[in-house]
Amino acid sequence: MQLDPDQMVDVIKRLRRAEGQIRGVVAMLESGRDCEDVVTQLAAVSSAIDRAGFKIISTGLRQCVVEAAEGTTPTVDLDRLERLFLALA
């Protein structure tokens, strides 16, 4: 499944933010921060990564719907897309 790079700008920003959050979690652990603070940040990182994955899948679905409406052969394999979605669930 090839996705339009222009549509992935938001996903890339989200993942870069998560990357920074992960560096922050590592720094928190190294400095001995309270476990509640660390887990709170880990939950935020996990949510950001999940949302990035779902955004990728929703973009693939949108692409499939547009192609079907235009009468072109879908470039997205729906069974494969379903497996990816379930991998995130």
Contacts in CASP RR format, 6 or more apart in sequence:
PFRMAT RR
TARGET T0000
AUTHOR 0000-0000-0000
METHOD contacts of the structure
MODEL  1
MQLDPDQMVDVIKRLRRAEGQIRGVVAMLESGRDCEDVVTQLAAVSSAID
RAGFKIISTGLRQCVVEAAEGTTPTVDLDRLERLFLALA
1 60 0 8 1.000
1 75 0 8 1.000
1 76 0 8 1.000
1 77 0 8 1.000
1 80 0 8 1.000
1 81 0 8 1.000
2 75 0 8 1.000
3 56 0 8 1.000
3 59 0 8 1.000
3 60 0 8 1.000
3 63 0 8 1.000
4 59 0 8 1.000
4 63 0 8 1.000
7 59 0 8 1.000
8 56 0 8 1.000
8 59 0 8 1.000
10 55 0 8 1.000
11 52 0 8 1.000
11 53 0 8 1.000
11 55 0 8 1.000
11 56 0 8 1.000
11 59 0 8 1.000
14 48 0 8 1.000
14 51 0 8 1.000
14 52 0 8 1.000
14 55 0 8 1.000
15 48 0 8 1.000
15 49 0 8 1.000
15 52 0 8 1.000
17 48 0 8 1.000
18 45 0 8 1.000
18 48 0 8 1.000
18 49 0 8 1.000
18 52 0 8 1.000
21 41 0 8 1.000
21 44 0 8 1.000
21 45 0 8 1.000
21 48 0 8 1.000
22 45 0 8 1.000
24 41 0 8 1.000
25 38 0 8 1.000
25 41 0 8 1.000
25 42 0 8 1.000
25 45 0 8 1.000
28 37 0 8 1.000
28 38 0 8 1.000
28 41 0 8 1.000
29 38 0 8 1.000
50 88 0 8 1.000
53 88 0 8 1.000
54 85 0 8 1.000
54 88 0 8 1.000
56 84 0 8 1.000
57 81 0 8 1.000
57 84 0 8 1.000
57 85 0 8 1.000
57 88 0 8 1.000
60 76 0 8 1.000
60 81 0 8 1.000
61 76 0 8 1.000
61 81 0 8 1.000
63 75 0 8 1.000
63 76 0 8 1.000
64 74 0 8 1.000
64 75 0 8 1.000
64 76 0 8 1.000
64 78 0 8 1.000
64 81 0 8 1.000
67 73 0 8 1.000
67 74 0 8 1.000
67 75 0 8 1.000
67 76 0 8 1.000
68 74 0 8 1.000
END
